């Protein structure tokens, strides 16, 4: 599952890099919650929460249906 998550994150990363941001996989919990760290301009962006739920979570759940949700960590 982690390989599929990383592959999906590569696609997401390309979008984030256009705005000077990046994303890092921190962990996948036992209950299939993906924890990520937003980096660069995304880390302090006021729209980061919207990006996380509206883009990152949606793409990850489409690519890896077992994922229950996505959470940001600092």
N, C-alpha and C positions, 0 to 999 in steps of 0.2 A: 504494500500500500504506500509506503514511504517513497518509493520510486515514482509512482504515479502522481503523488503530491508534488514532488520536486519538479516533475515535468510540467505540471500545470503552473507551478510558481514561476518557471522560466518564461512562460507566455505572459504572465501577469507582470513580471519584472520588466519586460520590454516596454510595456505601457507606462509603468512608474518611472522608468529611467528618462522618458521624454520630459518629465517635469522635475528631474533632479532627485528622484527618490529611488528606493530599493526596498526589498523585503527579504527577511531571513526566516527560515523554518527553525523554530526553537524546539518544539516537541509535539508529538501526537500522544494524547492521553489514552488511558485504557478504555475510556468511554467515547473514543473517536472525536475528540475536540482537538482541532489543530491550533497550536499556539504559534504566533508569528510576531516578529519584531519589524516594525516599519522603520526605515532608515533614511538618511539624507533629508531632503525637503519634506518628505512624507511624515517624518517623525513629529514635527511640530505643526503640521498643517491643520487648520480648522476643519477641513473636509475629510480628515483621515478616517473618522468613524464611518462616514458615508462610503468612502472608498472601501473600507474593510468589509462592511456588510453588503454593499451594493455591487461590488466588483469581485473582490477576493473570495468571499464566501460563496457567491453564486458560481463562479468559475470552478472553484475547488469541488463544490458539491455536484456539479455537472460532470466533472472528470472522475471524481471518486465518490460515488453515491453513499458509501458507508459513513462519510463524514457527517457528524451531527451539527457542527458549528465551527466558527473561527473566532478566536480571541486574540487581542493584541496584548503583548507584554512589553514592559519597559526595560 
